[in-house]
Amino acid sequence: DKLNIEEHDIISTSICDATAIAPVLNNINKEFNIDSGHITTLHPWLSYQNLMDGPSSSWSIPGKIYGHYELGRSVIGNLIPKPTSAIDVTFKSIENIDRNKIGSFSYRIPTSIVCSADLTLKINNKIVLEDLLSVFKEWERKQKFKIFHNNTEPLVSLDFLKSPYSAIIDHRWTDVVNQNLIKVILWYDNEWGYSSRVVDQIKFLD
């Protein structure tokens, strides 16, 4: 709704994590007013990582070695802790939410596809679990694009392969503590789901 074709001649499709997290955070903030929170993402290995321990080479700047040495460790069998840029990108699209309110952390995990994100959010408005679930269902019912999908089935990461949705909200793990602390788990195909939004943006701009 803020797009101005005459003024905005470069349009970013962002990254897969932000494409999943941003709409969920945005809607929760609009509905319940986020006070604070923390997000952990779990992202499959990427092509620039090492099969064996070695330097953490940059893919975007050839020849550059990252100072984040853990990222140079073998992708096989390791959970590699690392910072994530997803939340900084997310902040660009949500008003009144920034790093002072929400922290972030990431694992690079030893799988080839499908991400997950763990959102723990303290809200200023009170809610009970049943009402929160109803809100999520309403988001899916009213949406124009395939952003939200609600899941209650006993699935694991590969079951979400080739899902076109940006954020699959797994309600087996949705929880509310003390009426103001929300736990939300997301799944998203970091290739297929992300690419689906790129196609949507191209169609929207056409």
PyMOL commands that place a pseudoatom at each C-alpha (Angstrom):
pseudoatom trace, name=CA, resn=ASP, resi=1, chain=A, elem=C, hetatm=0, pos=[0.000, 0.000, 0.000]
pseudoatom trace, name=CA, resn=LYS, resi=2, chain=A, elem=C, hetatm=0, pos=[3.044, 2.303, 0.265]
pseudoatom trace, name=CA, resn=LEU, resi=3, chain=A, elem=C, hetatm=0, pos=[4.439, 1.441, -3.155]
pseudoatom trace, name=CA, resn=ASN, resi=4, chain=A, elem=C, hetatm=0, pos=[4.959, 4.377, -5.524]
pseudoatom trace, name=CA, resn=ILE, resi=5, chain=A, elem=C, hetatm=0, pos=[6.070, 3.157, -8.960]
pseudoatom trace, name=CA, resn=GLU, resi=6, chain=A, elem=C, hetatm=0, pos=[7.250, 6.636, -9.924]
pseudoatom trace, name=CA, resn=GLU, resi=7, chain=A, elem=C, hetatm=0, pos=[9.519, 6.898, -6.897]
pseudoatom trace, name=CA, resn=HIS, resi=8, chain=A, elem=C, hetatm=0, pos=[10.484, 3.323, -6.013]
pseudoatom trace, name=CA, resn=ASP, resi=9, chain=A, elem=C, hetatm=0, pos=[12.519, 1.976, -8.925]
pseudoatom trace, name=CA, resn=ILE, resi=10, chain=A, elem=C, hetatm=0, pos=[14.320, -0.754, -6.950]
pseudoatom trace, name=CA, resn=ILE, resi=11, chain=A, elem=C, hetatm=0, pos=[12.137, -3.331, -5.180]
pseudoatom trace, name=CA, resn=SER, resi=12, chain=A, elem=C, hetatm=0, pos=[13.726, -5.891, -2.835]
pseudoatom trace, name=CA, resn=THR, resi=13, chain=A, elem=C, hetatm=0, pos=[12.258, -9.334, -2.285]
pseudoatom trace, name=CA, resn=SER, resi=14, chain=A, elem=C, hetatm=0, pos=[14.357, -9.595, 0.893]
pseudoatom trace, name=CA, resn=ILE, resi=15, chain=A, elem=C, hetatm=0, pos=[15.377, -13.034, 2.233]
pseudoatom trace, name=CA, resn=CYS, resi=16, chain=A, elem=C, hetatm=0, pos=[13.456, -16.188, 3.076]
pseudoatom trace, name=CA, resn=ASP, resi=17, chain=A, elem=C, hetatm=0, pos=[13.585, -15.759, 6.865]
pseudoatom trace, name=CA, resn=ALA, resi=18, chain=A, elem=C, hetatm=0, pos=[12.255, -12.198, 6.750]
pseudoatom trace, name=CA, resn=THR, resi=19, chain=A, elem=C, hetatm=0, pos=[9.584, -13.184, 4.221]
pseudoatom trace, name=CA, resn=ALA, resi=20, chain=A, elem=C, hetatm=0, pos=[8.317, -15.682, 6.808]
pseudoatom trace, name=CA, resn=ILE, resi=21, chain=A, elem=C, hetatm=0, pos=[8.844, -13.707, 10.021]
pseudoatom trace, name=CA, resn=ALA, resi=22, chain=A, elem=C, hetatm=0, pos=[7.807, -10.188, 8.962]
pseudoatom trace, name=CA, resn=PRO, resi=23, chain=A, elem=C, hetatm=0, pos=[4.129, -10.822, 8.134]
pseudoatom trace, name=CA, resn=VAL, resi=24, chain=A, elem=C, hetatm=0, pos=[3.637, -12.843, 11.334]
pseudoatom trace, name=CA, resn=LEU, resi=25, chain=A, elem=C, hetatm=0, pos=[5.290, -10.188, 13.504]
pseudoatom trace, name=CA, resn=ASN, resi=26, chain=A, elem=C, hetatm=0, pos=[3.431, -7.420, 11.704]
pseudoatom trace, name=CA, resn=ASN, resi=27, chain=A, elem=C, hetatm=0, pos=[0.026, -9.001, 12.251]
pseudoatom trace, name=CA, resn=ILE, resi=28, chain=A, elem=C, hetatm=0, pos=[0.718, -9.935, 15.874]
pseudoatom trace, name=CA, resn=ASN, resi=29, chain=A, elem=C, hetatm=0, pos=[1.878, -6.377, 16.538]
pseudoatom trace, name=CA, resn=LYS, resi=30, chain=A, elem=C, hetatm=0, pos=[-1.262, -4.910, 14.957]
pseudoatom trace, name=CA, resn=GLU, resi=31, chain=A, elem=C, hetatm=0, pos=[-3.552, -7.256, 16.884]
pseudoatom trace, name=CA, resn=PHE, resi=32, chain=A, elem=C, hetatm=0, pos=[-1.845, -7.391, 20.278]
pseudoatom trace, name=CA, resn=ASN, resi=33, chain=A, elem=C, hetatm=0, pos=[0.873, -4.685, 20.462]
pseudoatom trace, name=CA, resn=ILE, resi=34, chain=A, elem=C, hetatm=0, pos=[4.254, -6.408, 20.942]
pseudoatom trace, name=CA, resn=ASP, resi=35, chain=A, elem=C, hetatm=0, pos=[6.161, -5.279, 24.021]
pseudoatom trace, name=CA, resn=SER, resi=36, chain=A, elem=C, hetatm=0, pos=[9.331, -7.340, 23.501]
pseudoatom trace, name=CA, resn=GLY, resi=37, chain=A, elem=C, hetatm=0, pos=[10.533, -10.721, 22.334]
pseudoatom trace, name=CA, resn=HIS, resi=38, chain=A, elem=C, hetatm=0, pos=[13.187, -12.975, 20.880]
pseudoatom trace, name=CA, resn=ILE, resi=39, chain=A, elem=C, hetatm=0, pos=[13.422, -14.953, 17.643]
pseudoatom trace, name=CA, resn=THR, resi=40, chain=A, elem=C, hetatm=0, pos=[15.553, -18.006, 16.832]
pseudoatom trace, name=CA, resn=THR, resi=41, chain=A, elem=C, hetatm=0, pos=[15.826, -19.192, 13.225]
pseudoatom trace, name=CA, resn=LEU, resi=42, chain=A, elem=C, hetatm=0, pos=[17.033, -22.596, 12.054]
pseudoatom trace, name=CA, resn=HIS, resi=43, chain=A, elem=C, hetatm=0, pos=[18.356, -22.443, 8.496]
pseudoatom trace, name=CA, resn=PRO, resi=44, chain=A, elem=C, hetatm=0, pos=[19.653, -25.324, 6.322]
pseudoatom trace, name=CA, resn=TRP, resi=45, chain=A, elem=C, hetatm=0, pos=[23.221, -25.269, 5.034]
pseudoatom trace, name=CA, resn=LEU, resi=46, chain=A, elem=C, hetatm=0, pos=[24.126, -23.063, 2.069]
pseudoatom trace, name=CA, resn=SER, resi=47, chain=A, elem=C, hetatm=0, pos=[26.481, -23.658, -0.848]
pseudoatom trace, name=CA, resn=TYR, resi=48, chain=A, elem=C, hetatm=0, pos=[29.360, -21.537, 0.459]
pseudoatom trace, name=CA, resn=GLN, resi=49, chain=A, elem=C, hetatm=0, pos=[29.720, -23.580, 3.655]
pseudoatom trace, name=CA, resn=ASN, resi=50, chain=A, elem=C, hetatm=0, pos=[32.341, -26.267, 4.162]
pseudoatom trace, name=CA, resn=LEU, resi=51, chain=A, elem=C, hetatm=0, pos=[32.015, -30.046, 4.154]
pseudoatom trace, name=CA, resn=MET, resi=52, chain=A, elem=C, hetatm=0, pos=[35.157, -30.094, 6.297]
pseudoatom trace, name=CA, resn=ASP, resi=53, chain=A, elem=C, hetatm=0, pos=[36.348, -27.517, 8.833]
pseudoatom trace, name=CA, resn=GLY, resi=54, chain=A, elem=C, hetatm=0, pos=[38.011, -24.579, 7.100]
pseudoatom trace, name=CA, resn=PRO, resi=55, chain=A, elem=C, hetatm=0, pos=[37.891, -20.810, 6.624]
pseudoatom trace, name=CA, resn=SER, resi=56, chain=A, elem=C, hetatm=0, pos=[34.490, -19.126, 6.620]
pseudoatom trace, name=CA, resn=SER, resi=57, chain=A, elem=C, hetatm=0, pos=[34.633, -17.837, 3.054]
pseudoatom trace, name=CA, resn=SER, resi=58, chain=A, elem=C, hetatm=0, pos=[32.239, -15.172, 1.810]
pseudoatom trace, name=CA, resn=TRP, resi=59, chain=A, elem=C, hetatm=0, pos=[30.040, -15.978, -1.179]
pseudoatom trace, name=CA, resn=SER, resi=60, chain=A, elem=C, hetatm=0, pos=[29.185, -12.350, -1.894]
pseudoatom trace, name=CA, resn=ILE, resi=61, chain=A, elem=C, hetatm=0, pos=[32.737, -10.948, -1.704]
pseudoatom trace, name=CA, resn=PRO, resi=62, chain=A, elem=C, hetatm=0, pos=[35.157, -13.417, -3.337]
pseudoatom trace, name=CA, resn=GLY, resi=63, chain=A, elem=C, hetatm=0, pos=[38.345, -13.829, -1.362]
pseudoatom trace, name=CA, resn=LYS, resi=64, chain=A, elem=C, hetatm=0, pos=[36.945, -12.357, 1.850]
pseudoatom trace, name=CA, resn=ILE, resi=65, chain=A, elem=C, hetatm=0, pos=[37.070, -14.480, 5.003]
pseudoatom trace, name=CA, resn=TYR, resi=66, chain=A, elem=C, hetatm=0, pos=[34.411, -13.855, 7.634]
pseudoatom trace, name=CA, resn=GLY, resi=67, chain=A, elem=C, hetatm=0, pos=[35.534, -13.171, 11.180]
pseudoatom trace, name=CA, resn=HIS, resi=68, chain=A, elem=C, hetatm=0, pos=[32.701, -15.458, 12.292]
pseudoatom trace, name=CA, resn=TYR, resi=69, chain=A, elem=C, hetatm=0, pos=[34.861, -18.589, 12.521]
pseudoatom trace, name=CA, resn=GLU, resi=70, chain=A, elem=C, hetatm=0, pos=[32.089, -20.960, 13.560]
pseudoatom trace, name=CA, resn=LEU, resi=71, chain=A, elem=C, hetatm=0, pos=[30.567, -20.583, 10.094]
pseudoatom trace, name=CA, resn=GLY, resi=72, chain=A, elem=C, hetatm=0, pos=[33.693, -22.226, 8.658]
pseudoatom trace, name=CA, resn=ARG, resi=73, chain=A, elem=C, hetatm=0, pos=[33.062, -25.447, 10.538]
pseudoatom trace, name=CA, resn=SER, resi=74, chain=A, elem=C, hetatm=0, pos=[31.759, -28.545, 8.761]
pseudoatom trace, name=CA, resn=VAL, resi=75, chain=A, elem=C, hetatm=0, pos=[28.054, -28.417, 7.880]
pseudoatom trace, name=CA, resn=ILE, resi=76, chain=A, elem=C, hetatm=0, pos=[27.822, -32.192, 8.387]
pseudoatom trace, name=CA, resn=GLY, resi=77, chain=A, elem=C, hetatm=0, pos=[26.592, -33.122, 11.841]
pseudoatom trace, name=CA, resn=ASN, resi=78, chain=A, elem=C, hetatm=0, pos=[26.927, -29.635, 13.350]
pseudoatom trace, name=CA, resn=LEU, resi=79, chain=A, elem=C, hetatm=0, pos=[24.486, -27.061, 14.648]
pseudoatom trace, name=CA, resn=ILE, resi=80, chain=A, elem=C, hetatm=0, pos=[26.364, -23.831, 13.942]
pseudoatom trace, name=CA, resn=PRO, resi=81, chain=A, elem=C, hetatm=0, pos=[25.330, -20.802, 16.014]
pseudoatom trace, name=CA, resn=LYS, resi=82, chain=A, elem=C, hetatm=0, pos=[25.456, -17.505, 14.161]
pseudoatom trace, name=CA, resn=PRO, resi=83, chain=A, elem=C, hetatm=0, pos=[23.920, -14.025, 13.988]
pseudoatom trace, name=CA, resn=THR, resi=84, chain=A, elem=C, hetatm=0, pos=[21.010, -13.528, 11.618]
pseudoatom trace, name=CA, resn=SER, resi=85, chain=A, elem=C, hetatm=0, pos=[20.278, -10.591, 9.327]
pseudoatom trace, name=CA, resn=ALA, resi=86, chain=A, elem=C, hetatm=0, pos=[16.621, -11.642, 9.090]
pseudoatom trace, name=CA, resn=ILE, resi=87, chain=A, elem=C, hetatm=0, pos=[15.407, -9.521, 11.958]
pseudoatom trace, name=CA, resn=ASP, resi=88, chain=A, elem=C, hetatm=0, pos=[17.164, -6.353, 10.725]
pseudoatom trace, name=CA, resn=VAL, resi=89, chain=A, elem=C, hetatm=0, pos=[15.475, -6.780, 7.350]
pseudoatom trace, name=CA, resn=THR, resi=90, chain=A, elem=C, hetatm=0, pos=[12.162, -7.427, 9.094]
pseudoatom trace, name=CA, resn=PHE, resi=91, chain=A, elem=C, hetatm=0, pos=[12.398, -4.171, 11.047]
pseudoatom trace, name=CA, resn=LYS, resi=92, chain=A, elem=C, hetatm=0, pos=[12.432, -2.220, 7.765]
pseudoatom trace, name=CA, resn=SER, resi=93, chain=A, elem=C, hetatm=0, pos=[8.860, -3.305, 7.029]
pseudoatom trace, name=CA, resn=ILE, resi=94, chain=A, elem=C, hetatm=0, pos=[7.220, -3.013, 10.469]
pseudoatom trace, name=CA, resn=GLU, resi=95, chain=A, elem=C, hetatm=0, pos=[6.545, 0.261, 12.222]
pseudoatom trace, name=CA, resn=ASN, resi=96, chain=A, elem=C, hetatm=0, pos=[7.457, 0.661, 15.911]
pseudoatom trace, name=CA, resn=ILE, resi=97, chain=A, elem=C, hetatm=0, pos=[9.434, -2.602, 16.079]
pseudoatom trace, name=CA, resn=ASP, resi=98, chain=A, elem=C, hetatm=0, pos=[13.232, -2.573, 16.276]
pseudoatom trace, name=CA, resn=ARG, resi=99, chain=A, elem=C, hetatm=0, pos=[16.207, -4.265, 17.961]
pseudoatom trace, name=CA, resn=ASN, resi=100, chain=A, elem=C, hetatm=0, pos=[15.387, -2.532, 21.222]
pseudoatom trace, name=CA, resn=LYS, resi=101, chain=A, elem=C, hetatm=0, pos=[12.230, -4.648, 21.380]
pseudoatom trace, name=CA, resn=ILE, resi=102, chain=A, elem=C, hetatm=0, pos=[13.183, -7.921, 19.701]
pseudoatom trace, name=CA, resn=GLY, resi=103, chain=A, elem=C, hetatm=0, pos=[16.424, -9.893, 19.835]
pseudoatom trace, name=CA, resn=SER, resi=104, chain=A, elem=C, hetatm=0, pos=[17.488, -12.634, 17.435]
pseudoatom trace, name=CA, resn=PHE, resi=105, chain=A, elem=C, hetatm=0, pos=[19.749, -15.645, 17.054]
pseudoatom trace, name=CA, resn=SER, resi=106, chain=A, elem=C, hetatm=0, pos=[20.229, -18.357, 14.431]
pseudoatom trace, name=CA, resn=TYR, resi=107, chain=A, elem=C, hetatm=0, pos=[21.473, -21.894, 13.930]
pseudoatom trace, name=CA, resn=ARG, resi=108, chain=A, elem=C, hetatm=0, pos=[22.778, -23.138, 10.576]
pseudoatom trace, name=CA, resn=ILE, resi=109, chain=A, elem=C, hetatm=0, pos=[21.590, -26.740, 10.699]
pseudoatom trace, name=CA, resn=PRO, resi=110, chain=A, elem=C, hetatm=0, pos=[22.773, -29.961, 8.951]
pseudoatom trace, name=CA, resn=THR, resi=111, chain=A, elem=C, hetatm=0, pos=[19.799, -30.318, 6.580]
pseudoatom trace, name=CA, resn=SER, resi=112, chain=A, elem=C, hetatm=0, pos=[19.433, -29.310, 2.940]
pseudoatom trace, name=CA, resn=ILE, resi=113, chain=A, elem=C, hetatm=0, pos=[16.053, -27.568, 2.814]
pseudoatom trace, name=CA, resn=VAL, resi=114, chain=A, elem=C, hetatm=0, pos=[13.135, -26.123, 4.867]
pseudoatom trace, name=CA, resn=CYS, resi=115, chain=A, elem=C, hetatm=0, pos=[13.659, -23.585, 7.663]
pseudoatom trace, name=CA, resn=SER, resi=116, chain=A, elem=C, hetatm=0, pos=[12.012, -23.071, 11.000]
pseudoatom trace, name=CA, resn=ALA, resi=117, chain=A, elem=C, hetatm=0, pos=[11.650, -20.058, 13.282]
pseudoatom trace, name=CA, resn=ASP, resi=118, chain=A, elem=C, hetatm=0, pos=[10.843, -19.935, 16.983]
pseudoatom trace, name=CA, resn=LEU, resi=119, chain=A, elem=C, hetatm=0, pos=[9.121, -16.708, 18.092]
pseudoatom trace, name=CA, resn=THR, resi=120, chain=A, elem=C, hetatm=0, pos=[8.678, -15.832, 21.759]
pseudoatom trace, name=CA, resn=LEU, resi=121, chain=A, elem=C, hetatm=0, pos=[6.789, -12.554, 22.144]
pseudoatom trace, name=CA, resn=LYS, resi=122, chain=A, elem=C, hetatm=0, pos=[5.525, -10.594, 25.110]
pseudoatom trace, name=CA, resn=ILE, resi=123, chain=A, elem=C, hetatm=0, pos=[2.424, -8.601, 24.186]
pseudoatom trace, name=CA, resn=ASN, resi=124, chain=A, elem=C, hetatm=0, pos=[0.722, -5.660, 25.872]
pseudoatom trace, name=CA, resn=ASN, resi=125, chain=A, elem=C, hetatm=0, pos=[-2.797, -6.921, 25.240]
pseudoatom trace, name=CA, resn=LYS, resi=126, chain=A, elem=C, hetatm=0, pos=[-4.028, -10.033, 27.026]
pseudoatom trace, name=CA, resn=ILE, resi=127, chain=A, elem=C, hetatm=0, pos=[-5.100, -13.110, 25.063]
pseudoatom trace, name=CA, resn=VAL, resi=128, chain=A, elem=C, hetatm=0, pos=[-6.017, -16.750, 25.699]
pseudoatom trace, name=CA, resn=LEU, resi=129, chain=A, elem=C, hetatm=0, pos=[-4.879, -19.600, 23.445]
pseudoatom trace, name=CA, resn=GLU, resi=130, chain=A, elem=C, hetatm=0, pos=[-8.284, -20.294, 21.900]
pseudoatom trace, name=CA, resn=ASP, resi=131, chain=A, elem=C, hetatm=0, pos=[-8.692, -16.685, 20.805]
pseudoatom trace, name=CA, resn=LEU, resi=132, chain=A, elem=C, hetatm=0, pos=[-5.132, -16.555, 19.443]
pseudoatom trace, name=CA, resn=LEU, resi=133, chain=A, elem=C, hetatm=0, pos=[-5.790, -19.639, 17.311]
pseudoatom trace, name=CA, resn=SER, resi=134, chain=A, elem=C, hetatm=0, pos=[-8.965, -18.024, 15.974]
pseudoatom trace, name=CA, resn=VAL, resi=135, chain=A, elem=C, hetatm=0, pos=[-6.984, -14.929, 14.958]
pseudoatom trace, name=CA, resn=PHE, resi=136, chain=A, elem=C, hetatm=0, pos=[-4.466, -17.036, 13.010]
pseudoatom trace, name=CA, resn=LYS, resi=137, chain=A, elem=C, hetatm=0, pos=[-7.260, -18.872, 11.204]
pseudoatom trace, name=CA, resn=GLU, resi=138, chain=A, elem=C, hetatm=0, pos=[-8.868, -15.559, 10.270]
pseudoatom trace, name=CA, resn=TRP, resi=139, chain=A, elem=C, hetatm=0, pos=[-5.567, -14.337, 8.769]
pseudoatom trace, name=CA, resn=GLU, resi=140, chain=A, elem=C, hetatm=0, pos=[-5.433, -17.375, 6.513]
pseudoatom trace, name=CA, resn=ARG, resi=141, chain=A, elem=C, hetatm=0, pos=[-9.070, -17.052, 5.503]
pseudoatom trace, name=CA, resn=LYS, resi=142, chain=A, elem=C, hetatm=0, pos=[-8.802, -13.375, 4.513]
pseudoatom trace, name=CA, resn=GLN, resi=143, chain=A, elem=C, hetatm=0, pos=[-5.385, -13.312, 2.830]
pseudoatom trace, name=CA, resn=LYS, resi=144, chain=A, elem=C, hetatm=0, pos=[-4.932, -12.416, -0.834]
pseudoatom trace, name=CA, resn=PHE, resi=145, chain=A, elem=C, hetatm=0, pos=[-1.582, -14.168, -1.280]
pseudoatom trace, name=CA, resn=LYS, resi=146, chain=A, elem=C, hetatm=0, pos=[-0.365, -17.482, 0.151]
pseudoatom trace, name=CA, resn=ILE, resi=147, chain=A, elem=C, hetatm=0, pos=[1.394, -15.985, 3.154]
pseudoatom trace, name=CA, resn=PHE, resi=148, chain=A, elem=C, hetatm=0, pos=[-0.081, -17.831, 6.161]
pseudoatom trace, name=CA, resn=HIS, resi=149, chain=A, elem=C, hetatm=0, pos=[-0.980, -21.479, 6.530]
pseudoatom trace, name=CA, resn=ASN, resi=150, chain=A, elem=C, hetatm=0, pos=[-2.094, -23.108, 9.771]
pseudoatom trace, name=CA, resn=ASN, resi=151, chain=A, elem=C, hetatm=0, pos=[-0.915, -26.632, 10.533]
pseudoatom trace, name=CA, resn=THR, resi=152, chain=A, elem=C, hetatm=0, pos=[-2.022, -29.060, 13.245]
pseudoatom trace, name=CA, resn=GLU, resi=153, chain=A, elem=C, hetatm=0, pos=[-0.862, -32.331, 11.660]
pseudoatom trace, name=CA, resn=PRO, resi=154, chain=A, elem=C, hetatm=0, pos=[2.083, -34.379, 13.038]
pseudoatom trace, name=CA, resn=LEU, resi=155, chain=A, elem=C, hetatm=0, pos=[4.597, -33.265, 10.377]
pseudoatom trace, name=CA, resn=VAL, resi=156, chain=A, elem=C, hetatm=0, pos=[8.367, -32.734, 10.251]
pseudoatom trace, name=CA, resn=SER, resi=157, chain=A, elem=C, hetatm=0, pos=[10.486, -30.371, 8.157]
pseudoatom trace, name=CA, resn=LEU, resi=158, chain=A, elem=C, hetatm=0, pos=[10.573, -32.259, 4.845]
pseudoatom trace, name=CA, resn=ASP, resi=159, chain=A, elem=C, hetatm=0, pos=[6.790, -32.547, 4.855]
pseudoatom trace, name=CA, resn=PHE, resi=160, chain=A, elem=C, hetatm=0, pos=[6.734, -28.813, 4.087]
pseudoatom trace, name=CA, resn=LEU, resi=161, chain=A, elem=C, hetatm=0, pos=[8.934, -29.162, 0.990]
pseudoatom trace, name=CA, resn=LYS, resi=162, chain=A, elem=C, hetatm=0, pos=[7.552, -27.188, -1.959]
pseudoatom trace, name=CA, resn=SER, resi=163, chain=A, elem=C, hetatm=0, pos=[4.970, -25.419, 0.154]
pseudoatom trace, name=CA, resn=PRO, resi=164, chain=A, elem=C, hetatm=0, pos=[4.158, -22.066, -1.502]
pseudoatom trace, name=CA, resn=TYR, resi=165, chain=A, elem=C, hetatm=0, pos=[3.339, -20.427, 1.851]
pseudoatom trace, name=CA, resn=SER, resi=166, chain=A, elem=C, hetatm=0, pos=[5.703, -17.917, 3.452]
pseudoatom trace, name=CA, resn=ALA, resi=167, chain=A, elem=C, hetatm=0, pos=[4.894, -18.957, 7.011]
pseudoatom trace, name=CA, resn=ILE, resi=168, chain=A, elem=C, hetatm=0, pos=[3.352, -22.255, 8.054]
pseudoatom trace, name=CA, resn=ILE, resi=169, chain=A, elem=C, hetatm=0, pos=[2.272, -21.761, 11.665]
pseudoatom trace, name=CA, resn=ASP, resi=170, chain=A, elem=C, hetatm=0, pos=[2.548, -25.063, 13.535]
pseudoatom trace, name=CA, resn=HIS, resi=171, chain=A, elem=C, hetatm=0, pos=[-0.200, -24.954, 16.139]
pseudoatom trace, name=CA, resn=ARG, resi=172, chain=A, elem=C, hetatm=0, pos=[0.936, -28.143, 17.854]
pseudoatom trace, name=CA, resn=TRP, resi=173, chain=A, elem=C, hetatm=0, pos=[3.389, -25.825, 19.594]
pseudoatom trace, name=CA, resn=THR, resi=174, chain=A, elem=C, hetatm=0, pos=[1.496, -22.518, 19.752]
pseudoatom trace, name=CA, resn=ASP, resi=175, chain=A, elem=C, hetatm=0, pos=[1.206, -21.517, 23.394]
pseudoatom trace, name=CA, resn=VAL, resi=176, chain=A, elem=C, hetatm=0, pos=[0.149, -18.619, 25.600]
pseudoatom trace, name=CA, resn=VAL, resi=177, chain=A, elem=C, hetatm=0, pos=[1.622, -18.143, 29.079]
pseudoatom trace, name=CA, resn=ASN, resi=178, chain=A, elem=C, hetatm=0, pos=[0.063, -15.785, 31.620]
pseudoatom trace, name=CA, resn=GLN, resi=179, chain=A, elem=C, hetatm=0, pos=[-2.139, -14.292, 28.861]
pseudoatom trace, name=CA, resn=ASN, resi=180, chain=A, elem=C, hetatm=0, pos=[0.677, -12.114, 27.516]
pseudoatom trace, name=CA, resn=LEU, resi=181, chain=A, elem=C, hetatm=0, pos=[3.562, -14.394, 26.445]
pseudoatom trace, name=CA, resn=ILE, resi=182, chain=A, elem=C, hetatm=0, pos=[3.126, -16.011, 23.021]
pseudoatom trace, name=CA, resn=LYS, resi=183, chain=A, elem=C, hetatm=0, pos=[5.131, -18.916, 21.596]
pseudoatom trace, name=CA, resn=VAL, resi=184, chain=A, elem=C, hetatm=0, pos=[4.838, -19.464, 17.821]
pseudoatom trace, name=CA, resn=ILE, resi=185, chain=A, elem=C, hetatm=0, pos=[6.724, -21.981, 15.656]
pseudoatom trace, name=CA, resn=LEU, resi=186, chain=A, elem=C, hetatm=0, pos=[6.993, -21.389, 11.894]
pseudoatom trace, name=CA, resn=TRP, resi=187, chain=A, elem=C, hetatm=0, pos=[8.068, -23.620, 9.004]
pseudoatom trace, name=CA, resn=TYR, resi=188, chain=A, elem=C, hetatm=0, pos=[8.959, -22.384, 5.518]
pseudoatom trace, name=CA, resn=ASP, resi=189, chain=A, elem=C, hetatm=0, pos=[10.594, -23.806, 2.417]
pseudoatom trace, name=CA, resn=ASN, resi=190, chain=A, elem=C, hetatm=0, pos=[13.479, -21.376, 2.074]
pseudoatom trace, name=CA, resn=GLU, resi=191, chain=A, elem=C, hetatm=0, pos=[13.648, -21.907, -1.701]
pseudoatom trace, name=CA, resn=TRP, resi=192, chain=A, elem=C, hetatm=0, pos=[10.136, -22.692, -2.940]
pseudoatom trace, name=CA, resn=GLY, resi=193, chain=A, elem=C, hetatm=0, pos=[8.192, -20.544, -0.487]
pseudoatom trace, name=CA, resn=TYR, resi=194, chain=A, elem=C, hetatm=0, pos=[10.533, -17.597, -0.974]
pseudoatom trace, name=CA, resn=SER, resi=195, chain=A, elem=C, hetatm=0, pos=[10.446, -17.930, -4.784]
pseudoatom trace, name=CA, resn=SER, resi=196, chain=A, elem=C, hetatm=0, pos=[6.650, -18.001, -4.674]
pseudoatom trace, name=CA, resn=ARG, resi=197, chain=A, elem=C, hetatm=0, pos=[6.683, -14.525, -3.094]
pseudoatom trace, name=CA, resn=VAL, resi=198, chain=A, elem=C, hetatm=0, pos=[9.156, -13.278, -5.723]
pseudoatom trace, name=CA, resn=VAL, resi=199, chain=A, elem=C, hetatm=0, pos=[6.698, -14.380, -8.424]
pseudoatom trace, name=CA, resn=ASP, resi=200, chain=A, elem=C, hetatm=0, pos=[3.828, -12.699, -6.551]
pseudoatom trace, name=CA, resn=GLN, resi=201, chain=A, elem=C, hetatm=0, pos=[5.772, -9.436, -6.371]
pseudoatom trace, name=CA, resn=ILE, resi=202, chain=A, elem=C, hetatm=0, pos=[6.573, -9.533, -10.082]
pseudoatom trace, name=CA, resn=LYS, resi=203, chain=A, elem=C, hetatm=0, pos=[2.893, -10.085, -10.886]
pseudoatom trace, name=CA, resn=PHE, resi=204, chain=A, elem=C, hetatm=0, pos=[1.890, -7.313, -8.489]
pseudoatom trace, name=CA, resn=LEU, resi=205, chain=A, elem=C, hetatm=0, pos=[4.274, -4.872, -10.137]
pseudoatom trace, name=CA, resn=ASP, resi=206, chain=A, elem=C, hetatm=0, pos=[3.313, -5.833, -13.704]
for i in range(1, 206): cmd.bond("trace and resi %d" % i, "trace and resi %d" % (i + 1))
show_as sticks, trace
zoom trace
